[in-house]
C-alpha cells in the first residue's frame, strides 16, 4: 500500500466518529442521497452521517484545498432564540460579546460550566434579525445548550450544507448568486426556487465558504444542484483532517469538560468587558494565576501520524498529551494538537518526542494553523 493510501486509511476514523452505526441514531434528510453515492455511513454525535465517498478521504481533503466540496452538516444543532430579551439572555449565557457584531452577522462563542469555567460547548450564533438568533451547537450538545438558553430546537426542520474551498463561491453562484455573495461571517436570508433559506459565511475547514440552511423539503433538490454545479461531496473524514490542518478545535478533544477557553488559546472568545456571564468567576481566577497548560501545534519529522492520547515528551519527561493527530495531506507529515504543561512548555521550532505505542517520534512545535487558506493549491503549508 502506498504511503498516500496509508494516510487516507488513517484518516478514515476522524476524532469522535464511531465506525459502527448505533440503533436509534438521528438521520440526515439527505441519507438516501449519500447511500446512492456510495458513502460509508458512520455514527457521529448521535447521527448517522457520511464518513467518505468513493474517492476517499484524501481526495476529498485535497478537493477542498484546491477547488471546492460540499459537506452535509445537518447533524449540527439549531436552537432558535427570539423575542424581547433574547439579546440579553445570550449575553448572560455565552462568553463572547454580541455588541461586537450586529444583525446579519455570525459570531463564534462558548457556553461555559459555571463551576470550573470549562467549555460545555463551542457555538456559532447566526444573528438573523434584531431579536432572532439561530444558536448552532455541536451535534451531541444540542440538548445541553437548549437546557441552558431555552429556545426552540429547529434542527429537524432543515438541512445544512457547507460549500467550502477556494472555488466555493464561484461554483455556488451558479446555484444561488445571493448565497454565494454572503461575506465571511455575514448571515443573510435568500430565496431558492421559492423556498426561504439562510446562508452564512462560516465553515470548519480553514478555507473560504458558505453554509446554507435549507428547509427539509428543498434539501435534496439543493444538494443535487450543488453536485450538478461541479461541487463534489465530502464526508466527515475530510472535514476532520481539514479542521486539524487549520488548527481548529473539536469539542471532546481541544474543548470540553475540564478544558477552558484560556487553555485552548481562545481568550479572544471571552467578552471580558460585557459584564456577568455564565462561568465568568472561575475563568477570571484562572486568568489571574495563568492556565496550567496550553494548546500547541506539533509537526512530526515523518509521515506517521500521532494519535489522540499519545504522550508528549521532552528529554524523556512527560509534558503533555495529544488531543488530535493525523496525517496532513498538504504538508506530507504527521501533525497534532496537544496540551502541554506551561511549566515545561517548548518554544516554537523546539524539538520534542511523541510516544506512539511505545515508539518515540521526533516532532517540533509550530504556530497554528498548520495550513492557511489557499496553501493547498501549491501543496505547501505554513510550516
Secondary structure, 3 states (H helix, E strand, C coil): CCHHHHHHHHCCCCCCEECCCCCCCEECCCHHHHHHCCCEEEEECCEEEEEECCCCHHHHHHHHHHCCEEEECCCCCCEEEECCCHHHHHHHHECCCHHHCCCCEEEEEEEECCCCCEEEEEEEEEEEECCEEEEECCHHHHHHHHHHHCCEECHHHEEEEEEECCCHHHHHCCCCHHHHCCCECEEEEEEECCEEEEEEECCCCCCCEEEEEEEHHHHHHHHHHHHHCCCEEECHHHHHHHHHHCCCCCECCCEECCEECCCCCCHHHCCHHHCCCCCHHHHHHHHHHCCCEEEEEEEECCCCCCCCCCEEEECCEEEEEEEEEEEECCCCEEEEEEEEEHHHCCCCCCEEEEEECCEEEEEEEECCCCCCCCHHHCCCCCC
